[in-house]
Amino acid sequence: MTPTSTATGATTTVPRTPGEPAPAATAPGPGPARSRTVPAWVWALPPVAVLALAFLYPLALVLQQSVTPDDGGGVSLDPYADVFASEVFRDALTTTVWLAVGSTVGCLVLGFVLALVIAFVPFPGGKAVARFVDVFLSFPSFLITLALLFVYGSVGMANGLWTDVTGAADGPFHFLTTPWGVLLAEVTYFTPFVMRPLLAAFSQLDTGQLEVASSLGAGPVRIIRQVILPEALPALAAGGSLVLVMCLNEFGIVLFTGAKDVTTLPMLVYSKAILESDYPAACVVAVVNIAISVGLYSLYRVVSRRAGA
């Protein structure tokens, strides 16, 4: 039987005589032209070129200068030996590390307490305060330092109030030009960087757990220690790692506090390059600072990935 089409579009079956070969199957028509895809490496070229020009090339110049002494003679590790043997470098490295660690610890403690209050203690304007934390992250560091200078500087409000009340010639607040002033400024500026991931973590916390713990007789301290803190540890680790990296590279706060006796690695780079014109030594210090920062940033990325940030 052979199917045929009628004028009305219907299909009828025509009987096939014995021995008649079966009709050949209709060959499919030509399909659409196969689209040509651009190789992935072509799309990667523009960002790689921008990255190479904006970052890798300057970094290569810094590395080259760090092994090129001013007296010539080709590639040499003498600048590294001279810098590492310098007491100024060792003091700057020690000051940078302890300021960064101290600021990070202060930010973790203060940020955790403030985030607890904002997230779990209802008070008027709580949502506005939480939004202000986001806005605070956009402030430049020198702005916070200037604010502290207006309050605690040598001619600031606190010293002015003291001299007006006591009649003394000078006020008692001069700590801003010391390492403790730098520490206070860094804790003030970087605490919101810890609060932001903590508030995000607290918003995901099941309040039913808190209600159950409270109904079982657990006090606030025990609830914080056994229920809230375990949930907040990943956010604390991520925020603390980020603050540690930024404190190691902070330059504006140290500069604007006027702490002349506080020399960190970024300040030492500035001093060697701008004040002393010792570019090989400045590049050596910069390379050390970059190596420490990259190592800590890698740690921060690992912690953030595990925390789901």
C-alpha positions, 0 to 999 in steps of 0.5 A: 500500500502506497500513501498519497495526498488528496487535494483536501490535504488528507492522506489516502493509501493506494494499493501497491501491485505485487513486485513494485518496489517500496517508495524511497524514504524522503531525504531530510532537507538541509538544516540551518547553517552551523553557527560559528562560536568564538573561542573562549581564549579570545574573550579572555584577552581584553581583561588579561591585557587590562590586568597586565597593563594596570597591575602586572607590569607595575608589579614587575617593575617593582620586582625589577627595581628591588633587585637592581641596586642604585650603584649598578652591577646588574641583578643583585639581592643586596637591597634585600640583605640591606633592608632585612638587616636594618633595624628600622625595617624590623621595627616597622614590620613588628609595628605593622603586625601588632597594630594589625592584629590588635586592631583586628581583635578590637574590631572582632570584639566590638563588632560582635557586641554591636551586631548583637545589639542591632540584631537581637535587641529591639530599639527605635531606629535599629534598622536605620543604624543597620543601614548606616553601617552600610553607608559607613563602609564607603567612608574614606579612612582619613575622614574618620581620623579627622573626626577623631582629631577634632575630638581628641586632638591637641586643640580638639573638643576634649582638650578645649573643654578640659582647659575651659573647666580647669584653667590649665594651659594644656589638655590631657589627651595626646594619645592620638599621636601614639600607637594607641591613637592609631589603634583606636582610629583603625578599630573605629574605621574597620569595625563595620567591616566585621559587623556587615557579615555578622548582621547578614549571618544573624539575619539567617539565624532561626529565631526558634532556636533562641526561643527554645533555648530560652524556654529551657532556662538558658540565660542570655550569656549561655544562648550567645555562647552555645547558639549564636556564637557557633553560627557567627564563627564563619562570619567572624572569621571572614570579617576578621581576615578582611580587616587584618589584610586592610590594616596591614596596608593602611596608610592614611590613618597613620599619616593623618594621626600625625604619629611620627614615631609610628612607622609601619611598612606602608609608611616605610615605603613612603619614607624610603621612596619620597623622603630618601629617594632610596627606590630599591629599598622602597621596592624591597619593603613593598615586595615584602608587604605585597607578599604578606598581603597576598598570603593573608588575602588567600587565607581570607578567600578560603575562609570566605568560601567556607563561610559562604560569603 
